[in-house]
């Protein structure tokens, strides 16, 4: 095998995989002898990836550009870690290596399409000049490094490049669906993009003929990016019927079809997991179901066929075939006249929690499958949905991860989720708190020791953490506390994949993935010469920052509910919490984050006298020192008759006294607000409410 076959010399992290599977690749401009450099003109992003980026960027064009460039900076390629998809590129041949096979007879200056996924292509982007929202594309400046094995297509004359790239991105399944359509008469296409549905419908119509029935089932929240009379004419020529439905409600969709007979062939080109149920239920026994992409629950579709006892031929793309290129070009040539006269509309991506776009974060809350991936990890805020997507994306890549965040935010839980969703989940998972091991023992704990190495050593020697974790994962919590000498040895283990036991002379090979965590600023420690910069770069291949609880207040009610359930069962009691008490907890500041909230919930359960935790219970628990100074005279006439007690008045009275005392004691509103656990703005607002000077 050639030294750089399949571009293996371009792989940075992890080693020994192909560039498609790598977390990061080398996008250096200088080419190896068997490579080719291409100047980029246009990038096509796979549809799910493009939608995810648009939603993350709130459809802001500048932010979309920044996000695309950011992915390339982090990974050396345009491989979206959230959706795990890439795209295609169009560019101009700039330099050809002397050992490049050049089976397509390319010359410098040729305009080409690389029909391999951007997930495999080392890429550098210097600037993005335009975003094409209708076709999921970006005009860009930069370069790409193509390997000898990549399929190349020279730019055909008279074909619109945006439409051709769009079709090429579907080429495998488009060809499969067209091939399967021969001899059949009844077809269903389920999708969430009008242009994609039209592409598949046109390909099938060309094979099935004018008498075939082709039904289009389009999600009612689809992005209709192209309109006009030419589009209406195209749809009338292609489809017999068009239905706009909620494809996440498969039974309603089936009813709306009012089927006299089931379909011979159905195509699923929706980028919304859950839509696969429609295709399975609507296709007759012995029929064919084609999946346009692997974002959908292909595995679930197989289970569904078993559950309904129906024999179906379920297909996806079958890998690269040379026939794809000419086939796609013919399809595009037929579609081009309709699309060239179309009107492009403004894109409005639906940021709706009920509509998960592919594997993106908005599907997390509704997907039982995805919930099972993260177990009881609470995720009900935008900040945490982003983090969860990062966790699940990086889990499957065998690279090192650095988790940062304040004490109590759940860094160890994040590490556990990564381990359980990684390809090492059946291997050892060793957790180490670097701050909890004494300096004189830490080396022997990490690397083990030979018998007789030091006084008190085990007579048979001892395996260290790295030896015990071979082929698995090590979690190094509080990594910032590692002493300098051990930092150097840890760096050597990461670089060389081997270490020596204390007192040993033979190197021991190890293959571990390292997940580390810290609540300290490692870059500041580097400046202070307390942490090695080279080790930091080795550990920080993929950073994950877990937000403070103050950044994810929307999750406080769910967290309280979770802890209430956990500890009422443990303590053998029945308790509930009032809505206003929950609201007050949500307003408070939580410097100790989730851990502090959990402790407060435990104390409330124990100290509460009734079955319902009230806002007064919460206030007394959180501000016990203030309540010691404040008394309410229950002998006053207002409180003599229990039937006349107004709870709101009592709460207001307590709150007024707490705020007044805090302001008198601490002087400034900033200090007073911090003392009672609310923001300065909230305190000022409450001072005005109670006319406190």
Secondary structure in CASP SS format (residue, H / E / C, confidence):
PFRMAT SS
TARGET T0000
AUTHOR 0000-0000-0000
METHOD secondary structure of the structure
MODEL  1
X C 1.00
X C 1.00
X C 1.00
X C 1.00
X H 1.00
X H 1.00
X H 1.00
X H 1.00
X H 1.00
X H 1.00
X E 1.00
X E 1.00
X E 1.00
X C 1.00
X C 1.00
X C 1.00
X C 1.00
X C 1.00
X C 1.00
X C 1.00
X C 1.00
X C 1.00
X C 1.00
X E 1.00
X E 1.00
X C 1.00
X C 1.00
X C 1.00
X C 1.00
X C 1.00
X C 1.00
X C 1.00
X C 1.00
X C 1.00
X E 1.00
X E 1.00
X E 1.00
X E 1.00
X E 1.00
X E 1.00
X E 1.00
X E 1.00
X E 1.00
X E 1.00
X E 1.00
X C 1.00
X H 1.00
X H 1.00
X H 1.00
X H 1.00
X H 1.00
X H 1.00
X H 1.00
X H 1.00
X H 1.00
X H 1.00
X C 1.00
X C 1.00
X C 1.00
X C 1.00
X H 1.00
X H 1.00
X H 1.00
X H 1.00
X H 1.00
X H 1.00
X H 1.00
X H 1.00
X H 1.00
X H 1.00
X H 1.00
X H 1.00
X H 1.00
X H 1.00
X H 1.00
X C 1.00
X C 1.00
X C 1.00
X C 1.00
X E 1.00
X C 1.00
X C 1.00
X C 1.00
X C 1.00
X E 1.00
X C 1.00
X E 1.00
X E 1.00
X E 1.00
X E 1.00
X E 1.00
X E 1.00
X E 1.00
X E 1.00
X E 1.00
X E 1.00
X C 1.00
X C 1.00
X C 1.00
X C 1.00
X C 1.00
X C 1.00
X C 1.00
X C 1.00
X C 1.00
X C 1.00
X C 1.00
X C 1.00
X C 1.00
X C 1.00
X E 1.00
X E 1.00
X E 1.00
X E 1.00
X C 1.00
X C 1.00
X C 1.00
X H 1.00
X H 1.00
X H 1.00
X C 1.00
X E 1.00
X E 1.00
X E 1.00
X E 1.00
X E 1.00
X E 1.00
X E 1.00
X E 1.00
X E 1.00
X E 1.00
X E 1.00
X C 1.00
X C 1.00
X C 1.00
X C 1.00
X E 1.00
X E 1.00
X E 1.00
X E 1.00
X E 1.00
X E 1.00
X E 1.00
X E 1.00
X E 1.00
X E 1.00
X E 1.00
X C 1.00
X C 1.00
X C 1.00
X C 1.00
X E 1.00
X E 1.00
X E 1.00
X C 1.00
X C 1.00
X C 1.00
X C 1.00
X C 1.00
X C 1.00
X H 1.00
X H 1.00
X H 1.00
X H 1.00
X H 1.00
X H 1.00
X H 1.00
X H 1.00
X C 1.00
X C 1.00
X H 1.00
X H 1.00
X H 1.00
X H 1.00
X H 1.00
X H 1.00
X H 1.00
X H 1.00
X H 1.00
X H 1.00
X C 1.00
X C 1.00
X C 1.00
X C 1.00
X C 1.00
X E 1.00
X E 1.00
X E 1.00
X E 1.00
X E 1.00
X E 1.00
X E 1.00
X E 1.00
X H 1.00
X H 1.00
X H 1.00
X H 1.00
X H 1.00
X H 1.00
X H 1.00
X H 1.00
X H 1.00
X H 1.00
X H 1.00
X H 1.00
X H 1.00
X H 1.00
X H 1.00
X C 1.00
X C 1.00
X C 1.00
X C 1.00
X E 1.00
X E 1.00
X E 1.00
X E 1.00
X E 1.00
X E 1.00
X E 1.00
X E 1.00
X E 1.00
X E 1.00
X E 1.00
X C 1.00
X C 1.00
X E 1.00
X E 1.00
X C 1.00
X H 1.00
X H 1.00
X H 1.00
X H 1.00
X H 1.00
X H 1.00
X H 1.00
X H 1.00
X H 1.00
X H 1.00
X C 1.00
X C 1.00
X E 1.00
X E 1.00
X E 1.00
X E 1.00
X E 1.00
X C 1.00
X C 1.00
X C 1.00
X C 1.00
X H 1.00
X H 1.00
X H 1.00
X H 1.00
X H 1.00
X H 1.00
X H 1.00
X H 1.00
X C 1.00
X C 1.00
X C 1.00
X C 1.00
X C 1.00
X E 1.00
X E 1.00
X E 1.00
X E 1.00
X E 1.00
X E 1.00
X C 1.00
X C 1.00
X C 1.00
X C 1.00
X C 1.00
X C 1.00
X C 1.00
X H 1.00
X H 1.00
X H 1.00
X H 1.00
X H 1.00
X H 1.00
X H 1.00
X E 1.00
X E 1.00
X E 1.00
X E 1.00
X E 1.00
X E 1.00
X E 1.00
X E 1.00
X E 1.00
X C 1.00
X C 1.00
X C 1.00
X C 1.00
X C 1.00
X C 1.00
X H 1.00
X H 1.00
X H 1.00
X H 1.00
X H 1.00
X H 1.00
X H 1.00
X H 1.00
X H 1.00
X H 1.00
X C 1.00
X C 1.00
X C 1.00
X C 1.00
X C 1.00
X E 1.00
X E 1.00
X E 1.00
X C 1.00
X C 1.00
X C 1.00
X C 1.00
X C 1.00
X C 1.00
X C 1.00
X H 1.00
X H 1.00
X H 1.00
X H 1.00
X H 1.00
X H 1.00
X H 1.00
X H 1.00
X H 1.00
X H 1.00
X H 1.00
X H 1.00
X H 1.00
X H 1.00
X H 1.00
X H 1.00
X H 1.00
X H 1.00
X C 1.00
X C 1.00
X E 1.00
X E 1.00
X C 1.00
X C 1.00
X C 1.00
X C 1.00
X C 1.00
X C 1.00
X C 1.00
X C 1.00
X C 1.00
X C 1.00
X C 1.00
X C 1.00
X C 1.00
X C 1.00
X C 1.00
X C 1.00
X H 1.00
X H 1.00
X H 1.00
X C 1.00
X C 1.00
X C 1.00
X C 1.00
X H 1.00
X H 1.00
X H 1.00
X H 1.00
X H 1.00
X H 1.00
X H 1.00
X C 1.00
X C 1.00
X C 1.00
X C 1.00
X C 1.00
X C 1.00
X C 1.00
X H 1.00
X H 1.00
X H 1.00
X H 1.00
X H 1.00
X H 1.00
X H 1.00
X H 1.00
X H 1.00
X H 1.00
X H 1.00
X H 1.00
X H 1.00
X H 1.00
X C 1.00
X C 1.00
X C 1.00
X C 1.00
X C 1.00
X E 1.00
X E 1.00
X E 1.00
X E 1.00
X C 1.00
X C 1.00
X C 1.00
X C 1.00
X C 1.00
X C 1.00
X H 1.00
X H 1.00
X H 1.00
X H 1.00
X H 1.00
X H 1.00
X H 1.00
X H 1.00
X H 1.00
X H 1.00
X C 1.00
X C 1.00
X C 1.00
X C 1.00
X C 1.00
X C 1.00
X C 1.00
X C 1.00
X E 1.00
X E 1.00
X E 1.00
X E 1.00
X E 1.00
X H 1.00
X H 1.00
X H 1.00
X C 1.00
X C 1.00
X H 1.00
X H 1.00
X H 1.00
X H 1.00
X H 1.00
X H 1.00
X H 1.00
X H 1.00
X H 1.00
X C 1.00
X E 1.00
X C 1.00
X C 1.00
X C 1.00
X C 1.00
X C 1.00
X C 1.00
X C 1.00
X C 1.00
X C 1.00
X C 1.00
X C 1.00
X C 1.00
X E 1.00
X C 1.00
X C 1.00
X H 1.00
X H 1.00
X H 1.00
X H 1.00
X C 1.00
X C 1.00
X C 1.00
X C 1.00
X E 1.00
X E 1.00
X E 1.00
X E 1.00
X E 1.00
X C 1.00
X H 1.00
X H 1.00
X H 1.00
X C 1.00
X C 1.00
X H 1.00
X H 1.00
X H 1.00
X H 1.00
X H 1.00
X H 1.00
X H 1.00
X H 1.00
X H 1.00
X H 1.00
X H 1.00
X H 1.00
X H 1.00
X C 1.00
X E 1.00
X E 1.00
X C 1.00
X C 1.00
X E 1.00
X C 1.00
X C 1.00
X C 1.00
X C 1.00
X C 1.00
X E 1.00
X E 1.00
X C 1.00
X C 1.00
X C 1.00
X E 1.00
X E 1.00
X E 1.00
X E 1.00
X E 1.00
X E 1.00
X C 1.00
X C 1.00
X C 1.00
X H 1.00
X H 1.00
X H 1.00
X H 1.00
X H 1.00
X H 1.00
X C 1.00
X C 1.00
X C 1.00
X C 1.00
X C 1.00
X H 1.00
X H 1.00
X H 1.00
X H 1.00
X H 1.00
X H 1.00
X H 1.00
X C 1.00
X C 1.00
X E 1.00
X E 1.00
X E 1.00
X E 1.00
X C 1.00
X C 1.00
X C 1.00
X H 1.00
X H 1.00
X H 1.00
X C 1.00
X H 1.00
X H 1.00
X H 1.00
X H 1.00
X H 1.00
X H 1.00
X H 1.00
X H 1.00
X H 1.00
X H 1.00
X H 1.00
X H 1.00
X H 1.00
X H 1.00
X H 1.00
X H 1.00
X H 1.00
X H 1.00
X H 1.00
X C 1.00
X C 1.00
X C 1.00
X C 1.00
X E 1.00
X E 1.00
X C 1.00
X H 1.00
X H 1.00
X H 1.00
X H 1.00
X H 1.00
X H 1.00
X H 1.00
X H 1.00
X H 1.00
X C 1.00
X C 1.00
X C 1.00
X C 1.00
X C 1.00
X H 1.00
X H 1.00
X H 1.00
X H 1.00
X H 1.00
X H 1.00
X H 1.00
X H 1.00
X H 1.00
X H 1.00
X H 1.00
X H 1.00
X H 1.00
X H 1.00
X H 1.00
X C 1.00
X C 1.00
X C 1.00
X C 1.00
X E 1.00
X E 1.00
X C 1.00
X H 1.00
X H 1.00
X H 1.00
X H 1.00
X H 1.00
X H 1.00
X H 1.00
X H 1.00
X C 1.00
X H 1.00
X H 1.00
X H 1.00
X H 1.00
X H 1.00
X H 1.00
X C 1.00
X C 1.00
X C 1.00
X C 1.00
X C 1.00
X C 1.00
X C 1.00
X H 1.00
X H 1.00
X H 1.00
X C 1.00
X C 1.00
X H 1.00
X H 1.00
X H 1.00
X C 1.00
X C 1.00
X H 1.00
X H 1.00
X H 1.00
X H 1.00
X H 1.00
X H 1.00
X H 1.00
X H 1.00
X H 1.00
X H 1.00
X H 1.00
X H 1.00
X H 1.00
X H 1.00
X H 1.00
X H 1.00
X H 1.00
X H 1.00
X H 1.00
X H 1.00
X C 1.00
X C 1.00
X H 1.00
X H 1.00
X H 1.00
X H 1.00
X H 1.00
X H 1.00
X H 1.00
X H 1.00
X C 1.00
X C 1.00
X C 1.00
X H 1.00
X H 1.00
X H 1.00
X H 1.00
X H 1.00
X H 1.00
X H 1.00
X H 1.00
X H 1.00
X H 1.00
X C 1.00
X C 1.00
X C 1.00
X C 1.00
END
